[in-house]
Amino acid sequence: MEGLSRRSGVGQAARHAGTERRRDRLQHLERVSPPPAVFAGPLRNASMERRLLLAILAAQGIHGQTLPSPRRNEIERLISQEMAHQNIPAVSVAVAAGGELLWTAGYGMADLENYVPAKASTMYRTGSVAKPITAAAVMQLAEAGKIELDAPVQRYVPAFPSKGAAITIRHLLGHLGGIRHYESVEEVNSTRHYTDLLSAIKLFQNDPLVAEPGSRFHYTTYGYVLLGLAVEKASGLRFMDYLRQRIFSVAGMEKTRQDHVFAIIPNRARGYAFSKTGQLQNCSLADTSNKIPGGGLISTAEDLARFALALRRGALVARPANLEAMFTPQRLKDGKTHNYGLGWSLDKLDGRRLVAHTGGQQGVSTILLMLPKEGVVVSLMCNLELANLRELARRIARVLVEIPSSELTRNLTAR
């Protein structure tokens, strides 16, 4: 979800000539409103299309399959249909219902050049699905009395200059702090490697605010970099060390780690994008070390589903009131609310509360969706920029909601 902003309320768009497609590429999933479906045309390479179809049909499932076969077949149909519609090379999926992880699988090709099929264990950049993880870390420290949500950010990040109006931790969690988002394609496609978060804030720390704190929603990944530094100050640990000890190990997220563009990461999917002429090609190079807390992780669909389940059951944020705060619309100074909580986008699915976060970066699109009351989780990750996974995730969630509790119990008992 690392995108350039538009006048729609999520930031200022780059005005360079010829950057329209790149702006779209990195804006699409950061908006709270759903973007239009894209890439409906056929793949230009017929042999690649045949290989993709074969890989879709040869999906890799894992673990004792506890998802009832008719439901699994319907989900596979939905995924196959959407992959064909958007020409997505690979999708990995994990689903849960009744608060239990039921099934995870991979479809398509993780690497088209080397004919490597996607698996349940395929690794993808998370994009902005990192934000709910960072928000959980902040809420943990708030519960421990080490972070005060309504304290100014400078209490925890003294290197960040005062802006004349107080920017609180709560503001940053809800994108209400007035911190700018990306302003150029060069920022988005940065290849510079940052060794620490403190160096990364130099990108924006001296820039003016784009809005008075608390006055309007302005999506910004940079605000989450400040939250990462707050986690470091409050915990005494490096940000990734804190996540490993207090988030990943607790949730059972065995694969999740910091993304590193030059590292050899087993099972990492190769990322793709469409050129201006509609040709599928390798995505552009980008180093995400400037935004680890907001979009610099790499993970699997299963790990992200495990995170959502651990959050729901109180293993990460213990107090129900704090979890409720994460899933509650934030109120602006004028009394209006916005459909974003503390690290989560908020919506409804057929009248049911839905929380989610989407992600989009070079070579990936992702979504983590949860119906907290029903214990339904849908985690989708794919290796194509600008893919719209939102509606697919909602359709899968509808399939899961319809599973009777007796059917779930029967399948879980047989595991």
Secondary structure, DSSP 4 states (H G I P E B T S, - for coil): ---B--TTTT-PPP--TT-HHHHHHHHTTTSSSPPPP---SPPS-HHHHHHHHHHHHT-EE-SS--S-HHHHHHHHHHHHHHHHHHT-SEEEEEEEETTEEEEEEEEEEEETTTTEEP-TT-BEE-GGGHHHHHHHHHHHHHHTTS--TTSBGGGT-TTSPP-SS--BHHHHHTT-S----B-SHHHHT--PPPSSHHHHGGGTTTSPPSS-TTTS----HHHHHHHHHHHHHHHSS-HHHHIIIIIIHHHT--S-EE--TTS--TTBPPPEEE-TTS-EEEPPP---GGGHHHH-EEE-HHHHHHHHHHHHTTSSS--HHHHHHHTSPEEPTTS-EESB-SS-EEEEETTEEEEEEEEEETTEEEEEEEETTTTEEEEEEESBTT---HHHHHHHHHHHHTS-HHHHHHHHHT-
